[in-house]
Structure formats: structure tokens, C-alpha cells
Amino acid sequence: MAVEGAWDLSVSTPVGRIRAVAEFRREGGTLTGTARGEGEEVALTGVVLDGDRLTWKQRVTKPLRLNLTFDVRVDGDTLNGTSRAGRLPPSKVTGRRRPAHS
């Protein structure tokens, strides 16, 4: 399964819906990526694709300073799962892959 490309993400948090764009790419056989949203761009770390399960971590400073852990299932051009920030309850994550530019 390939996850490379840009994904429009929506995270339903206790403080409201947060929209972001995650971009995944493969560098030398390793998945890496970045996420943009809330006026900042951050690197994704620990990106792992195991079957249809995609996990990664990222640090954000807006709207709050948080360390986030994502755990989603990829189904074609959509993904669904959760994001956790420390001991807070998990937030629902949905996403849709952006069409590739031709």
C-alpha cells in the first residue's frame, strides 16, 4: 500500500476541529513527512506503515504546545483513526488524499 502524497486531515478535538495537510514521501526506503496547519509546518517522526496501519508522531506549538501520536487505517484514498496528546482522550482523525498533480 502506498501512502505517499498529500493528505487533507481533519482532527476533531475537545477545543474544535483542526485542519492540516500531511505530506508523506519515501526517502531511501524510509517514510518521512511534514504536516502544515495552524500557521506552522512540523516534521513527522517515526512514520511507519504496517499493512493498512499508518502511525507517526509530531510536535505542535499552535494552538497549544503538544506532542501528538497518530494511529490511522488507510483505505485507498481515505484514512480514519485517532490522534492522542499525552493523557488527553483520543481525538478522531479523518483524511482524504489529494489528487496527484499531472
ABEGO torsion letter per residue (X at the ends): XBABEBBBBBBBBAAEBBBBBBBBBBBGGBBBEBBBEGGBBBBBBGBBBBEABBBBBBBBAOABBBBBBBBBBBBEABBBEBBBBEABBBBBBBBBBBBBBX
